[in-house]
Amino acid sequence: MFGVTPAMVPRAPDGMRLYAVGDIHGRDDLLAELLSLVEADGATAPDLRKILIFLGDYVDRGLQSKAVIERLTGDPLPGFERVFLKGNHELALKQFLDDAGFGRSWKYYGGLETLHSYGITELTLSDDPAEFERARAHFDEVLPDKHREFLDNLAVTAEFGDYFFVHAGVRPGIALGRQIEEDLLWIREEFLDSSSAYGKVIVHGHTPREAVEFRPNRIGLDTGAYMTGVLTALVLEGEGRRLIQTGRERPAAAAD
């Protein structure tokens, strides 16, 4: 439909090495470990343009969301460029800042842990509507400006060579340039179960799996870091693909 044949061999752009990082979910300890591994890997290719692409869901569930955003808003690794994509959990955080009532949902899928990381405890033992408003106001007061700016300026997609990077996935049958944000941040089964060709290989997170999923039309990088301790980076260079993961003795080779 979009000009791709089954024989297509996707490539990263010449002269580039891409590192795509799956869902972090408040695990700054794993992020620090992974970035150290990525930095060492990048040192083996001093002449290449190196780009780190983060697929979203930096916050919630794990206990170190504030530290994750602090690290991501700090100085980049020497010699690396960075692209930060939006996940549905960043969207939820911003919704809570706009509407305290949304906290009744957000609290129970990771928001409480994020609030605790910023020192906000009003909702620990309470679902009183007044406490949600107090927690929202408290969060709005203590959220650092650079964290707010980071959350306000996240991209939704990125494209490099034959790869299209997004948090959740894309809706089959819709051209990549016509996708809507709701699908890009939230879609699951319709995308995951589809064998559609999209013109590019979709690199995504959002749906945790025990291992990285390699399919002809997509690569899923969410390895459930906050539960498993395994945070994954996919390395793309030319036609090559490999993985760097926390909790591993060395980078793991990857193949379809």
C-alpha positions in Angstrom: 0.0 0.0 0.0 2.8 2.4 0.8 5.5 1.2 -1.6 7.2 -1.4 0.5 8.0 -5.0 -0.6 8.5 -7.9 1.7 12.2 -8.0 0.4 13.0 -4.6 1.7 16.0 -4.4 3.9 15.7 -1.4 6.2 18.7 0.9 6.7 19.6 3.6 9.0 21.0 6.7 7.2 24.6 6.5 6.1 27.1 8.0 8.6 24.7 7.6 11.6 24.4 5.2 14.5 20.9 5.3 16.1 20.2 4.3 19.6 16.5 3.8 20.5 15.6 3.5 24.2 12.5 1.7 25.4 10.2 2.7 28.3 12.1 3.8 31.4 9.1 4.2 33.9 10.9 5.8 36.8 14.0 3.6 36.9 16.8 6.1 36.9 19.2 3.4 38.2 18.7 1.5 35.0 18.8 4.6 32.8 22.2 5.5 34.3 23.5 2.0 33.7 22.2 2.0 30.1 23.6 5.4 29.2 27.0 4.3 30.5 26.9 1.3 28.2 25.7 3.4 25.3 28.5 6.0 25.8 31.1 3.2 25.7 29.5 1.8 22.6 29.5 5.2 20.9 33.2 5.6 21.6 33.9 2.8 19.1 32.6 5.0 16.3 34.0 8.5 16.8 33.4 9.5 13.2 29.7 8.6 13.1 26.8 10.9 14.0 25.2 9.3 17.0 21.6 9.9 17.9 19.7 8.8 21.1 16.0 8.4 20.5 13.9 8.0 23.7 10.5 6.4 23.0 8.6 8.0 26.0 7.1 6.8 29.3 9.9 8.3 31.4 7.6 8.6 34.5 5.3 6.5 36.6 5.4 3.0 38.2 9.1 3.1 39.2 10.1 5.2 42.2 12.6 7.6 40.5 10.6 9.6 38.0 12.0 13.0 39.1 15.5 11.7 38.9 14.9 10.3 35.4 13.7 13.6 34.1 16.5 15.4 35.9 19.0 13.2 34.1 17.3 13.6 30.7 17.2 17.4 31.1 20.9 17.4 32.0 23.9 17.5 29.6 23.8 15.0 26.8 26.4 12.3 26.5 29.5 13.7 24.8 29.2 13.3 21.0 25.5 12.4 21.1 22.3 14.1 19.9 19.0 13.4 21.6 15.4 13.1 20.5 12.7 12.8 23.2 9.3 11.4 22.3 6.1 11.7 24.2 4.5 8.6 25.9 1.0 8.2 27.2 2.3 8.5 30.8 3.8 12.0 30.1 0.4 12.9 28.7 -1.3 11.7 31.9 1.1 13.7 34.1 0.2 16.9 32.2 -3.5 16.1 32.3 -3.2 15.9 36.1 -1.6 19.3 36.2 -4.5 20.7 34.2 -7.3 18.8 36.0 -7.0 17.5 39.6 -9.9 15.1 38.9 -7.9 13.2 36.4 -5.6 12.1 39.3 -8.3 9.6 40.4 -7.2 7.5 37.3 -3.6 8.5 37.1 -2.9 7.6 40.8 -3.5 4.0 40.2 -1.4 3.4 37.1 1.8 4.9 38.3 1.0 8.5 39.1 1.3 8.0 42.9 4.9 6.9 42.5 5.7 9.9 40.4 4.2 12.3 42.9 6.1 10.6 45.7 9.4 11.2 43.8 8.6 14.9 43.9 7.8 14.8 47.6 4.0 15.0 47.2 2.3 12.7 49.7 -1.3 14.1 49.9 -2.7 11.1 48.0 -0.9 8.3 49.7 -3.8 7.3 51.9 -6.6 9.5 50.5 -9.0 9.7 47.6 -10.7 12.8 48.9 -11.3 15.2 46.0 -9.9 18.1 48.1 -6.7 16.2 48.5 -6.4 15.7 44.7 -6.6 19.5 44.3 -4.1 20.0 47.0 -1.7 17.5 45.4 -2.2 19.1 42.0 -1.4 22.6 43.4 1.6 21.2 45.3 2.9 19.5 42.2 2.4 22.6 40.1 4.4 24.5 42.7 7.4 22.2 43.0 7.8 20.9 39.4 11.1 22.5 38.2 10.8 24.8 35.2 13.2 22.7 33.2 11.1 19.6 33.9 7.9 21.4 32.8 9.7 22.7 29.6 10.8 19.1 28.9 7.3 17.8 29.2 5.9 20.6 27.1 8.3 20.1 24.2 8.3 16.3 23.6 8.0 15.2 20.0 5.4 12.6 18.9 7.3 10.9 16.1 10.8 10.8 14.6 12.0 9.4 11.3 15.5 8.3 10.3 16.2 6.4 7.1 13.8 3.4 6.9 12.7 3.6 10.5 9.8 5.5 12.1 10.0 6.0 15.9 6.9 6.4 18.1 5.7 5.5 21.5 2.9 3.1 21.0 2.5 2.4 17.3 0.5 3.4 14.3 -3.0 2.6 12.9 -2.8 0.2 10.0 -4.2 1.5 6.7 -3.4 5.1 7.5 -0.3 6.8 6.0 2.4 7.7 8.5 1.9 11.4 7.9 -1.8 11.2 8.7 -1.7 9.4 12.0 -3.4 11.0 15.0 -1.7 11.5 18.4 -4.2 9.3 20.3 -3.1 6.3 18.3 0.6 7.2 18.3 0.5 7.3 22.2 -2.1 4.6 23.0 -2.7 2.0 20.2 -2.1 -1.7 21.0 -3.8 -4.7 19.5 -4.8 -3.2 16.1 -1.2 -2.4 15.6 0.5 -5.3 17.3 -1.6 -7.9 15.5 -1.2 -6.3 12.1 1.2 -7.5 9.3 0.6 -4.3 7.3 3.6 -2.6 5.6 3.9 1.0 6.5 6.7 2.2 4.3 9.1 2.2 7.2 9.8 -0.2 10.1 8.0 1.1 13.2 10.2 1.2 16.3 8.0 1.5 19.4 7.6 0.9 23.2 4.3 1.0 25.2 3.5 -2.7 25.4 5.9 -4.7 27.7 7.2 -8.0 26.6 9.8 -10.4 28.1 12.0 -9.9 25.1 12.4 -7.4 22.3 9.9 -8.2 19.5 11.3 -8.2 16.0 8.7 -8.3 13.2 9.0 -7.4 9.5 7.0 -4.3 10.1 7.9 -3.3 13.6 10.3 -3.6 16.6 8.9 -3.5 20.1 11.4 -2.3 22.7 9.4 -2.2 26.0 11.0 -4.9 28.2 9.1 -3.8 31.3 12.1 -2.2 32.9 10.4 -1.1 36.1 9.5 -4.8 36.8 12.2 -6.8 35.1 15.3 -4.6 35.6 15.9 -4.9 31.8 16.0 -1.5 30.0 16.7 -1.9 26.3 18.4 0.2 23.6 18.2 -0.9 20.0 21.3 0.1 18.0 20.8 0.7 14.2 23.7 1.3 11.8 23.4 0.7 8.1 21.5 -2.6 7.8 22.7 -3.8 11.2 20.6 -4.2 14.3 21.8 -5.1 17.8 20.7 -4.6 21.4 22.3 -3.1 24.5 20.5 -4.0 27.7 20.9 -3.5 31.4 21.5 -6.6 33.4 23.5 -8.2 30.6 27.2 -8.9 30.6 27.7 -7.5 27.1 25.6 -6.1 24.2 23.3 -8.8 22.7 23.2 -9.4 19.0 19.8 -9.0 17.4 18.2 -10.6 14.4 14.8 -11.0 12.9 
